[in-house]
Amino acid sequence: MSRKSKKRQASRGTLALCITAGLIVGVGLGPFVGSVLLSMVIFGLLGVAAGLYFTHRPKP
């Protein structure tokens, strides 16, 4: 495997992990919000945003 493909594979894993964590938190907090579907969508989108932030942040 080349170095570029390993980096791409790691960033996909990070993005998938953040989305999954957001969906799980959305299911957990659904009863407090009043709608499980709405909370899953909101926290799923927050997971996407966090995943994109972690995979595309500038290198120091």
C-alpha positions as CSV (number, residue, x, y, z in Angstrom):
1,M,0.0,0.0,0.0
2,S,1.2,3.5,-0.8
3,R,1.4,6.2,1.9
4,K,-1.4,8.1,0.2
5,S,-3.9,5.3,0.3
6,K,-3.1,4.6,3.9
7,K,-3.8,8.2,4.8
8,R,-7.1,8.2,2.8
9,Q,-8.2,5.0,4.5
10,A,-7.5,6.4,8.0
11,S,-9.4,9.6,7.2
12,R,-12.4,7.5,6.1
13,G,-12.3,5.5,9.3
14,T,-12.2,8.7,11.4
15,L,-15.1,10.1,9.5
16,A,-17.2,6.9,9.9
17,L,-16.3,6.8,13.6
18,C,-17.5,10.4,14.2
19,I,-20.7,9.8,12.3
20,T,-21.4,6.6,14.3
21,A,-20.7,8.3,17.6
22,G,-23.1,11.1,16.7
23,L,-25.9,8.7,15.8
24,I,-25.4,6.8,19.0
25,V,-25.5,9.9,21.1
26,G,-28.6,11.0,19.2
27,V,-30.4,7.8,20.0
28,G,-29.4,8.1,23.7
29,L,-30.5,11.7,24.0
30,G,-33.7,11.3,21.9
31,P,-36.1,10.9,24.8
32,F,-34.8,14.2,26.3
33,V,-35.3,16.1,23.1
34,G,-38.7,14.5,22.5
35,S,-38.0,13.0,19.1
36,V,-35.5,10.3,18.5
37,L,-35.4,10.9,14.7
38,L,-34.8,14.6,15.1
39,S,-32.0,14.1,17.6
40,M,-30.4,11.4,15.4
41,V,-30.4,13.8,12.5
42,I,-29.0,16.7,14.5
43,F,-26.2,14.6,16.2
44,G,-25.5,12.8,13.0
45,L,-24.8,16.1,11.3
46,L,-22.7,17.2,14.2
47,G,-20.7,13.9,13.8
48,V,-20.2,14.7,10.1
49,A,-18.9,18.2,11.0
50,A,-16.6,16.8,13.7
51,G,-15.3,14.1,11.3
52,L,-14.6,16.7,8.5
53,Y,-12.9,18.9,11.0
54,F,-10.6,16.1,12.3
55,T,-9.8,14.9,8.8
56,H,-9.2,18.2,7.1
57,R,-7.6,20.3,9.8
58,P,-4.3,22.1,8.8
59,K,-1.0,20.5,9.7
60,P,1.2,22.6,12.1
